[in-house]
Amino acid sequence: MSGTLNKVMLIGHLGDEVKMHYFEGGGCIGRFPIATNETYTNKQTGEKVTNTDWHNVVVRNKAAEICEKYLNKGDKVYVEGRLKNRQWQGEDGNTRYTTEVHVQDFTFLTTKNESGANTQPSQPNTTAQATSNNPVSTPAVAPAQNVEEDDDLPF
């Protein structure tokens, strides 16, 4: 294979509110952590073990504003994007490093009824595309559907 691929897909829960930063040129960036869990049974002790991984998520421009408006701590969200590594000088003079997920697509998986937010009573799931070059238009909203959850889903 001659090409390369940098793609990340996560389904997890927000660990904090979306933190926004606005720039002079009118652009903005939103940052928030997402927690993903891995659960398994320890074969020696028989106890259930859960490992949590934290991911730093970055959303830009209109997509960031949509996330800030509709996402709350604890909400479940699907994000798709690419990994980016960043470094900077800390206040103590040491070089700091971080790995971030730069979002290109996302879907809200928690309805407003589940999140307990004080918005309209039945807000359906919201989907939006985010690219660094093109700002996002208003999210596509599908009509509410009555769907029962399957317990044998792999996630």
KELUM-283138 format. One line per field, with one value per atom (N, C-alpha, C, CB): x, y, z; residue number from 1; atom name; residue in three letters. Coordinates in steps of 0.2 Angstrom, whole numbers, plus 5000, padded with zeros to 4 digits. Glycine has a CB too. Example, Ala and Ser with C-alpha at 12.3 -4.5 7.8 and 13.67 -1.06 7.14 Angstrom:
xx: (5066|5062|5066|5057|5064|5068|5064|5070) .
yy: (4972|4978|4984|4978|4989|4995|5000|4997) .
zz: (5039|5039|5039|5045|5035|5036|5039|5029) .
pos: (1|1|1|1|2|2|2|2) .
site: (N|CA|C|CB|N|CA|C|CB) .
code: (ALA|ALA|ALA|ALA|SER|SER|SER|SER) .
END
This chain:
xx: (5004|5000|5004|4995|5004|5008|5005|5009|4999|4996|4996|4989|4994|4994|4987|4999|4985|4978|4979|4974|4976|4975|4968|4980|4965|4958|4956|4954|4952|4950|4942|4953|4939|4932|4931|4928|4928|4927|4919|4931|4917|4910|4912|4905|4910|4911|4907|4919|4909|4905|4909|4902|4906|4910|4912|4906|4918|4921|4920|4928|4919|4918|4914|4925|4912|4909|4914|4906|4911|4915|4918|4911|4925|4928|4930|4935|4927|4928|4933|4921|4937|4942|4940|4949|4939|4938|4944|4932|4945|4950|4948|4954|4953|4952|4948|4958|4950|4948|4941|4952|4937|4931|4930|4927|4936|4935|4935|4941|4934|4934|4936|4927|4937|4939|4936|4947|4934|4931|4935|4923|4936|4940|4936|4947|4936|4933|4936|4925|4936|4938|4932|4941|4934|4929|4932|4928|4928|4930|4928|4928|4932|4930|4932|4933|4927|4928|4929|4923|4934|4935|4933|4942|4928|4927|4928|4919|4931|4932|4932|4939|4932|4932|4939|4926|4941|4948|4947|4951|4951|4950|4952|4953|4957|4960|4955|4967|4952|4948|4941|4950|4939|4932|4929|4928|4932|4929|4929|4933|4924|4924|4929|4916|4933|4937|4936|4945|4936|4934|4940|4928|4943|4948|4945|4954|4947|4945|4950|4941|4950|4954|4951|4957|4955|4953|4956|4955|4952|4954|4953|4951|4958|4957|4954|4964|4948|4945|4945|4937|4946|4946|4941|4953|4937|4932|4932|4924|4932|4933|4927|4938|4927|4922|4914|4923|4910|4903|4902|4899|4906|4905|4906|4910|4911|4912|4907|4919|4904|4898|4892|4896|4891|4885|4887|4885|4893|4895|4894|4902|4896|4895|4888|4898|4883|4876|4873|4873|4874|4870|4874|4869|4880|4883|4884|4890|4883|4884|4889|4878|4892|4896|4892|4898|4895|4891|4887|4886|4886|4883|4887|4881|4883|4887|4887|4883|4893|4894|4899|4897|4897|4902|4906|4898|4913|4917|4921|4921|4923|4927|4932|4923|4938|4943|4950|4943|4955|4962|4966|4965|4971|4976|4981|4979|4982|4987|4991|4983|4997|5002|5004|5008|5004|5006|5011|5000|5015|5020|5021|5027|5022|5023|5027|5016|5030|5034|5029|5039|5030|5026|5029|5026|5025|5027|5034|5022|5035|5041|5047|5040|5046|5051|5052|5058|5048|5049|5044|5046|5046|5042|5037|5047|5031|5025|5022|5019|5019|5017|5009|5021|5005|4999|4997|4994|4992|4989|4982|4990|4979|4972|4969|4972|4962|4958|4955|4952|4957|4954|4948|4959|4942|4935|4934|4930|4931|4929|4922|4933|4919|4912|4910|4911|4904|4901|4894|4903|4892|4885|4883|4882|4878|4876|4872|4872|4873|4870|4865|4875|4866|4862|4856|4866|4850|4845|4844|4838|4841|4840|4836|4837|4832|4828|4832|4822|4837|4842|4847|4846|4849|4854|4852|4858|4845|4842|4844|4845|4846|4847|4840|4851|4840|4834|4833|4834|4832|4831|4824|4836|4822|4816|4815|4814|4809|4808|4811|4801|4809|4811|4815|4805|4822|4827|4830|4832|4829|4832|4839|4829|4842|4850|4852|4852|4858|4860|4867|4861|4867|4873|4876|4872|4883|4886|4892|4886|4895|4901|4906|4901|4912|4916|4923|4918|4925|4932|4935|4931|4942|4945|4945|4953|4943|4942|4935|4945|4930|4923|4920|4920|4917|4913|4906|4911|4904|4898|4892|4898|4887|4880|4876|4877|4870|4866|4865|4859|4865|4865|4859|4866|4860|4854|4851|4857|4844|4840|4835|4837|4835|4831|4825|4834|4819|4813|4814|4807|4811|4811|4809|4808|4812|4810|4809|4814|4805|4804|4808|4797|4814|4818|4820|4825|4819|4821|4828|4817|4832|4839|4840|4842|4845|4847|4852|4850|4852|4857|4863|4854|4863|4868|4873|4866|4872|4877|4884|4874|4889|4896|4899|4900|4895|4898|4893|4899) .
yy: (4994|5000|5006|5000|5011|5016|5022|5018|5023|5028|5028|5030|5033|5032|5034|5037|5033|5034|5037|5028|5042|5045|5046|5051|5041|5041|5039|5038|5042|5040|5041|5045|5036|5035|5034|5030|5038|5037|5038|5042|5033|5034|5034|5029|5040|5041|5046|5042|5048|5053|5059|5050|5065|5071|5071|5077|5073|5073|5080|5071|5085|5092|5096|5095|5102|5106|5108|5112|5110|5112|5119|5113|5120|5126|5129|5125|5136|5139|5144|5143|5146|5151|5154|5148|5161|5165|5169|5169|5169|5172|5179|5168|5183|5190|5190|5194|5185|5184|5182|5180|5180|5178|5170|5180|5167|5159|5158|5156|5151|5149|5142|5150|5140|5133|5130|5132|5124|5121|5115|5119|5114|5109|5105|5111|5099|5095|5088|5095|5085|5078|5073|5077|5067|5062|5056|5060|5052|5046|5040|5046|5035|5029|5023|5027|5018|5013|5006|5013|5002|4995|4991|4994|4986|4982|4975|4983|4971|4964|4961|4963|4954|4950|4947|4945|4949|4946|4938|4949|4934|4927|4924|4924|4927|4924|4926|4927|4932|4934|4934|4941|4934|4934|4941|4929|4946|4952|4956|4956|4961|4965|4971|4967|4972|4977|4982|4975|4989|4994|4999|4998|4999|5004|5010|5001|5016|5022|5026|5027|5027|5031|5038|5028|5043|5050|5053|5055|5056|5059|5066|5055|5070|5077|5079|5081|5082|5083|5090|5080|5092|5099|5099|5101|5104|5106|5113|5104|5115|5121|5125|5121|5131|5136|5134|5136|5134|5133|5126|5133|5121|5115|5116|5109|5120|5121|5125|5125|5129|5133|5128|5139|5124|5119|5114|5114|5112|5108|5111|5105|5118|5122|5122|5128|5123|5124|5118|5127|5112|5106|5101|5103|5101|5096|5098|5094|5094|5095|5089|5095|5090|5085|5079|5088|5073|5067|5064|5067|5069|5067|5062|5073|5057|5053|5055|5046|5055|5058|5053|5065|5053|5050|5055|5045|5054|5059|5055|5064|5058|5055|5061|5052|5059|5064|5061|5070|5065|5063|5065|5066|5061|5063|5068|5056|5073|5078|5079|5085|5079|5080|5087|5075|5090|5097|5097|5101|5102|5104|5111|5101|5113|5120|5121|5123|5127|5128|5130|5134|5126|5127|5133|5121|5136|5142|5140|5144|5134|5132|5131|5126|5132|5132|5125|5134|5120|5113|5112|5108|5108|5107|5102|5104|5104|5100|5097|5104|5091|5087|5085|5081|5085|5082|5079|5088|5075|5072|5073|5064|5076|5078|5075|5086|5074|5072|5078|5067|5080|5085|5083|5089|5085|5082|5084|5084|5079|5081|5079|5077|5075|5073|5071|5067|5073|5071|5070|5076|5066|5064|5064|5057|5068|5068|5062|5074|5058|5051|5052|5046|5057|5058|5063|5061|5061|5066|5071|5062|5077|5082|5079|5088|5075|5072|5068|5067|5065|5061|5065|5056|5070|5075|5079|5079|5080|5085|5092|5082|5094|5101|5105|5102|5111|5115|5118|5120|5114|5116|5113|5114|5113|5111|5104|5112|5101|5095|5089|5094|5089|5083|5085|5079|5085|5087|5081|5092|5080|5074|5074|5072|5068|5068|5073|5061|5075|5080|5078|5087|5079|5077|5083|5071|5083|5089|5087|5095|5090|5089|5095|5088|5093|5099|5098|5099|5103|5102|5109|5101|5109|5115|5120|5113|5118|5123|5126|5121|5122|5124|5124|5119|5130|5130|5126|5137|5124|5119|5123|5115|5121|5124|5121|5122|5124|5121|5114|5125|5111|5103|5100|5101|5095|5091|5088|5086|5089|5086|5081|5092|5075|5070|5070|5063|5068|5067|5062|5065|5063|5059|5052|5061|5046|5040|5036|5036|5031|5027|5020|5025|5020|5014|5011|5016|5004|5001|4999|4994|4999|4998|4990|5001|4988|4981|4980|4979|4975|4974|4970|4969|4967|4964|4968|4957|4975|4979|4978|4986|4979|4978|4984|4976|4989|4995|4998|5001) .
zz: (5000|5000|5000|5006|4995|4995|4999|4987|5000|5004|5011|5002|5015|5022|5024|5025|5030|5033|5040|5032|5042|5048|5050|5049|5053|5054|5061|5049|5065|5071|5072|5077|5075|5076|5083|5071|5087|5094|5096|5098|5100|5104|5111|5102|5114|5121|5124|5122|5131|5134|5136|5141|5135|5137|5144|5135|5145|5152|5155|5152|5151|5153|5148|5154|5149|5145|5139|5148|5133|5128|5130|5121|5129|5130|5124|5134|5123|5117|5117|5115|5111|5111|5104|5111|5104|5098|5096|5100|5089|5086|5083|5081|5082|5079|5072|5079|5068|5061|5061|5057|5067|5067|5068|5061|5067|5068|5076|5065|5077|5084|5084|5087|5090|5091|5098|5091|5098|5104|5106|5103|5112|5115|5120|5117|5120|5126|5126|5125|5132|5133|5132|5139|5129|5128|5131|5120|5135|5139|5135|5146|5134|5131|5136|5124|5136|5141|5138|5146|5141|5139|5145|5136|5145|5151|5149|5153|5154|5153|5160|5149|5160|5166|5167|5166|5173|5174|5175|5181|5171|5172|5178|5166|5182|5188|5194|5189|5194|5200|5198|5202|5192|5190|5191|5194|5193|5194|5187|5199|5186|5180|5181|5179|5176|5176|5170|5175|5172|5167|5167|5169|5160|5159|5155|5155|5157|5154|5151|5159|5144|5141|5139|5134|5140|5139|5132|5145|5128|5122|5121|5116|5119|5118|5111|5119|5111|5105|5103|5105|5097|5094|5089|5092|5089|5084|5082|5086|5076|5073|5070|5068|5071|5068|5069|5060|5064|5066|5069|5059|5068|5071|5079|5068|5081|5088|5091|5088|5088|5090|5091|5086|5087|5087|5093|5081|5094|5100|5106|5099|5107|5113|5115|5112|5110|5111|5113|5104|5110|5111|5116|5105|5117|5121|5128|5118|5132|5140|5142|5143|5148|5151|5152|5158|5151|5151|5145|5157|5140|5134|5130|5130|5127|5122|5115|5122|5112|5106|5102|5106|5095|5090|5087|5085|5087|5083|5078|5088|5073|5068|5065|5062|5065|5063|5062|5068|5063|5062|5068|5056|5070|5075|5073|5078|5078|5077|5083|5075|5083|5088|5088|5088|5094|5095|5101|5097|5100|5106|5107|5104|5113|5115|5121|5117|5123|5129|5134|5127|5140|5146|5150|5150|5154|5158|5162|5163|5164|5167|5162|5171|5156|5151|5148|5154|5151|5148|5142|5153|5137|5131|5133|5125|5131|5132|5126|5136|5126|5120|5122|5118|5116|5117|5110|5119|5111|5105|5105|5104|5099|5099|5093|5098|5094|5088|5085|5091|5079|5075|5072|5071|5074|5071|5064|5076|5060|5053|5053|5048|5057|5057|5064|5052|5066|5073|5073|5078|5078|5079|5086|5075|5088|5095|5096|5097|5101|5102|5108|5104|5112|5118|5116|5124|5117|5116|5121|5115|5120|5125|5131|5122|5130|5136|5140|5133|5138|5142|5145|5137|5142|5145|5150|5140|5150|5156|5154|5162|5148|5147|5147|5140|5148|5148|5142|5154|5136|5130|5128|5125|5122|5120|5122|5112|5124|5127|5123|5129|5116|5112|5106|5110|5108|5102|5099|5105|5093|5090|5089|5083|5088|5087|5081|5085|5082|5077|5074|5081|5068|5064|5060|5059|5060|5056|5054|5061|5048|5045|5047|5038|5049|5051|5047|5058|5043|5040|5042|5032|5042|5043|5038|5044|5032|5027|5026|5020|5027|5026|5033|5021|5034|5040|5040|5042|5045|5045|5044|5051|5040|5040|5046|5033|5047|5052|5052|5051|5058|5058|5055|5065|5052|5049|5054|5043|5055|5060|5057|5064|5059|5057|5061|5057|5058|5062|5068|5058|5074|5079|5077|5086|5079|5078|5084|5073|5085|5091|5089|5092|5092|5090|5097|5086|5097|5103|5103|5105|5109|5109|5109|5115|5105|5105|5110|5098|5114|5119|5117|5125|5111|5108|5103|5105|5104|5100|5103|5100|5098|5101|5104|5095|5105|5108|5113|5103) .
pos: (1|1|1|1|2|2|2|2|3|3|3|3|4|4|4|4|5|5|5|5|6|6|6|6|7|7|7|7|8|8|8|8|9|9|9|9|10|10|10|10|11|11|11|11|12|12|12|12|13|13|13|13|14|14|14|14|15|15|15|15|16|16|16|16|17|17|17|17|18|18|18|18|19|19|19|19|20|20|20|20|21|21|21|21|22|22|22|22|23|23|23|23|24|24|24|24|25|25|25|25|26|26|26|26|27|27|27|27|28|28|28|28|29|29|29|29|30|30|30|30|31|31|31|31|32|32|32|32|33|33|33|33|34|34|34|34|35|35|35|35|36|36|36|36|37|37|37|37|38|38|38|38|39|39|39|39|40|40|40|40|41|41|41|41|42|42|42|42|43|43|43|43|44|44|44|44|45|45|45|45|46|46|46|46|47|47|47|47|48|48|48|48|49|49|49|49|50|50|50|50|51|51|51|51|52|52|52|52|53|53|53|53|54|54|54|54|55|55|55|55|56|56|56|56|57|57|57|57|58|58|58|58|59|59|59|59|60|60|60|60|61|61|61|61|62|62|62|62|63|63|63|63|64|64|64|64|65|65|65|65|66|66|66|66|67|67|67|67|68|68|68|68|69|69|69|69|70|70|70|70|71|71|71|71|72|72|72|72|73|73|73|73|74|74|74|74|75|75|75|75|76|76|76|76|77|77|77|77|78|78|78|78|79|79|79|79|80|80|80|80|81|81|81|81|82|82|82|82|83|83|83|83|84|84|84|84|85|85|85|85|86|86|86|86|87|87|87|87|88|88|88|88|89|89|89|89|90|90|90|90|91|91|91|91|92|92|92|92|93|93|93|93|94|94|94|94|95|95|95|95|96|96|96|96|97|97|97|97|98|98|98|98|99|99|99|99|100|100|100|100|101|101|101|101|102|102|102|102|103|103|103|103|104|104|104|104|105|105|105|105|106|106|106|106|107|107|107|107|108|108|108|108|109|109|109|109|110|110|110|110|111|111|111|111|112|112|112|112|113|113|113|113|114|114|114|114|115|115|115|115|116|116|116|116|117|117|117|117|118|118|118|118|119|119|119|119|120|120|120|120|121|121|121|121|122|122|122|122|123|123|123|123|124|124|124|124|125|125|125|125|126|126|126|126|127|127|127|127|128|128|128|128|129|129|129|129|130|130|130|130|131|131|131|131|132|132|132|132|133|133|133|133|134|134|134|134|135|135|135|135|136|136|136|136|137|137|137|137|138|138|138|138|139|139|139|139|140|140|140|140|141|141|141|141|142|142|142|142|143|143|143|143|144|144|144|144|145|145|145|145|146|146|146|146|147|147|147|147|148|148|148|148|149|149|149|149|150|150|150|150|151|151|151|151|152|152|152|152|153|153|153|153|154|154|154|154|155|155|155|155) .
site: (N|CA|C|CB|N|CA|C|CB|N|CA|C|CB|N|CA|C|CB|N|CA|C|CB|N|CA|C|CB|N|CA|C|CB|N|CA|C|CB|N|CA|C|CB|N|CA|C|CB|N|CA|C|CB|N|CA|C|CB|N|CA|C|CB|N|CA|C|CB|N|CA|C|CB|N|CA|C|CB|N|CA|C|CB|N|CA|C|CB|N|CA|C|CB|N|CA|C|CB|N|CA|C|CB|N|CA|C|CB|N|CA|C|CB|N|CA|C|CB|N|CA|C|CB|N|CA|C|CB|N|CA|C|CB|N|CA|C|CB|N|CA|C|CB|N|CA|C|CB|N|CA|C|CB|N|CA|C|CB|N|CA|C|CB|N|CA|C|CB|N|CA|C|CB|N|CA|C|CB|N|CA|C|CB|N|CA|C|CB|N|CA|C|CB|N|CA|C|CB|N|CA|C|CB|N|CA|C|CB|N|CA|C|CB|N|CA|C|CB|N|CA|C|CB|N|CA|C|CB|N|CA|C|CB|N|CA|C|CB|N|CA|C|CB|N|CA|C|CB|N|CA|C|CB|N|CA|C|CB|N|CA|C|CB|N|CA|C|CB|N|CA|C|CB|N|CA|C|CB|N|CA|C|CB|N|CA|C|CB|N|CA|C|CB|N|CA|C|CB|N|CA|C|CB|N|CA|C|CB|N|CA|C|CB|N|CA|C|CB|N|CA|C|CB|N|CA|C|CB|N|CA|C|CB|N|CA|C|CB|N|CA|C|CB|N|CA|C|CB|N|CA|C|CB|N|CA|C|CB|N|CA|C|CB|N|CA|C|CB|N|CA|C|CB|N|CA|C|CB|N|CA|C|CB|N|CA|C|CB|N|CA|C|CB|N|CA|C|CB|N|CA|C|CB|N|CA|C|CB|N|CA|C|CB|N|CA|C|CB|N|CA|C|CB|N|CA|C|CB|N|CA|C|CB|N|CA|C|CB|N|CA|C|CB|N|CA|C|CB|N|CA|C|CB|N|CA|C|CB|N|CA|C|CB|N|CA|C|CB|N|CA|C|CB|N|CA|C|CB|N|CA|C|CB|N|CA|C|CB|N|CA|C|CB|N|CA|C|CB|N|CA|C|CB|N|CA|C|CB|N|CA|C|CB|N|CA|C|CB|N|CA|C|CB|N|CA|C|CB|N|CA|C|CB|N|CA|C|CB|N|CA|C|CB|N|CA|C|CB|N|CA|C|CB|N|CA|C|CB|N|CA|C|CB|N|CA|C|CB|N|CA|C|CB|N|CA|C|CB|N|CA|C|CB|N|CA|C|CB|N|CA|C|CB|N|CA|C|CB|N|CA|C|CB|N|CA|C|CB|N|CA|C|CB|N|CA|C|CB|N|CA|C|CB|N|CA|C|CB|N|CA|C|CB|N|CA|C|CB|N|CA|C|CB|N|CA|C|CB|N|CA|C|CB|N|CA|C|CB|N|CA|C|CB|N|CA|C|CB|N|CA|C|CB|N|CA|C|CB|N|CA|C|CB|N|CA|C|CB|N|CA|C|CB|N|CA|C|CB|N|CA|C|CB|N|CA|C|CB|N|CA|C|CB|N|CA|C|CB|N|CA|C|CB|N|CA|C|CB|N|CA|C|CB|N|CA|C|CB|N|CA|C|CB|N|CA|C|CB|N|CA|C|CB|N|CA|C|CB|N|CA|C|CB|N|CA|C|CB|N|CA|C|CB) .
code: (MET|MET|MET|MET|SER|SER|SER|SER|GLY|GLY|GLY|GLY|THR|THR|THR|THR|LEU|LEU|LEU|LEU|ASN|ASN|ASN|ASN|LYS|LYS|LYS|LYS|VAL|VAL|VAL|VAL|MET|MET|MET|MET|LEU|LEU|LEU|LEU|ILE|ILE|ILE|ILE|GLY|GLY|GLY|GLY|HIS|HIS|HIS|HIS|LEU|LEU|LEU|LEU|GLY|GLY|GLY|GLY|ASP|ASP|ASP|ASP|GLU|GLU|GLU|GLU|VAL|VAL|VAL|VAL|LYS|LYS|LYS|LYS|MET|MET|MET|MET|HIS|HIS|HIS|HIS|TYR|TYR|TYR|TYR|PHE|PHE|PHE|PHE|GLU|GLU|GLU|GLU|GLY|GLY|GLY|GLY|GLY|GLY|GLY|GLY|GLY|GLY|GLY|GLY|CYS|CYS|CYS|CYS|ILE|ILE|ILE|ILE|GLY|GLY|GLY|GLY|ARG|ARG|ARG|ARG|PHE|PHE|PHE|PHE|PRO|PRO|PRO|PRO|ILE|ILE|ILE|ILE|ALA|ALA|ALA|ALA|THR|THR|THR|THR|ASN|ASN|ASN|ASN|GLU|GLU|GLU|GLU|THR|THR|THR|THR|TYR|TYR|TYR|TYR|THR|THR|THR|THR|ASN|ASN|ASN|ASN|LYS|LYS|LYS|LYS|GLN|GLN|GLN|GLN|THR|THR|THR|THR|GLY|GLY|GLY|GLY|GLU|GLU|GLU|GLU|LYS|LYS|LYS|LYS|VAL|VAL|VAL|VAL|THR|THR|THR|THR|ASN|ASN|ASN|ASN|THR|THR|THR|THR|ASP|ASP|ASP|ASP|TRP|TRP|TRP|TRP|HIS|HIS|HIS|HIS|ASN|ASN|ASN|ASN|VAL|VAL|VAL|VAL|VAL|VAL|VAL|VAL|VAL|VAL|VAL|VAL|ARG|ARG|ARG|ARG|ASN|ASN|ASN|ASN|LYS|LYS|LYS|LYS|ALA|ALA|ALA|ALA|ALA|ALA|ALA|ALA|GLU|GLU|GLU|GLU|ILE|ILE|ILE|ILE|CYS|CYS|CYS|CYS|GLU|GLU|GLU|GLU|LYS|LYS|LYS|LYS|TYR|TYR|TYR|TYR|LEU|LEU|LEU|LEU|ASN|ASN|ASN|ASN|LYS|LYS|LYS|LYS|GLY|GLY|GLY|GLY|ASP|ASP|ASP|ASP|LYS|LYS|LYS|LYS|VAL|VAL|VAL|VAL|TYR|TYR|TYR|TYR|VAL|VAL|VAL|VAL|GLU|GLU|GLU|GLU|GLY|GLY|GLY|GLY|ARG|ARG|ARG|ARG|LEU|LEU|LEU|LEU|LYS|LYS|LYS|LYS|ASN|ASN|ASN|ASN|ARG|ARG|ARG|ARG|GLN|GLN|GLN|GLN|TRP|TRP|TRP|TRP|GLN|GLN|GLN|GLN|GLY|GLY|GLY|GLY|GLU|GLU|GLU|GLU|ASP|ASP|ASP|ASP|GLY|GLY|GLY|GLY|ASN|ASN|ASN|ASN|THR|THR|THR|THR|ARG|ARG|ARG|ARG|TYR|TYR|TYR|TYR|THR|THR|THR|THR|THR|THR|THR|THR|GLU|GLU|GLU|GLU|VAL|VAL|VAL|VAL|HIS|HIS|HIS|HIS|VAL|VAL|VAL|VAL|GLN|GLN|GLN|GLN|ASP|ASP|ASP|ASP|PHE|PHE|PHE|PHE|THR|THR|THR|THR|PHE|PHE|PHE|PHE|LEU|LEU|LEU|LEU|THR|THR|THR|THR|THR|THR|THR|THR|LYS|LYS|LYS|LYS|ASN|ASN|ASN|ASN|GLU|GLU|GLU|GLU|SER|SER|SER|SER|GLY|GLY|GLY|GLY|ALA|ALA|ALA|ALA|ASN|ASN|ASN|ASN|THR|THR|THR|THR|GLN|GLN|GLN|GLN|PRO|PRO|PRO|PRO|SER|SER|SER|SER|GLN|GLN|GLN|GLN|PRO|PRO|PRO|PRO|ASN|ASN|ASN|ASN|THR|THR|THR|THR|THR|THR|THR|THR|ALA|ALA|ALA|ALA|GLN|GLN|GLN|GLN|ALA|ALA|ALA|ALA|THR|THR|THR|THR|SER|SER|SER|SER|ASN|ASN|ASN|ASN|ASN|ASN|ASN|ASN|PRO|PRO|PRO|PRO|VAL|VAL|VAL|VAL|SER|SER|SER|SER|THR|THR|THR|THR|PRO|PRO|PRO|PRO|ALA|ALA|ALA|ALA|VAL|VAL|VAL|VAL|ALA|ALA|ALA|ALA|PRO|PRO|PRO|PRO|ALA|ALA|ALA|ALA|GLN|GLN|GLN|GLN|ASN|ASN|ASN|ASN|VAL|VAL|VAL|VAL|GLU|GLU|GLU|GLU|GLU|GLU|GLU|GLU|ASP|ASP|ASP|ASP|ASP|ASP|ASP|ASP|ASP|ASP|ASP|ASP|LEU|LEU|LEU|LEU|PRO|PRO|PRO|PRO|PHE|PHE|PHE|PHE) .
END
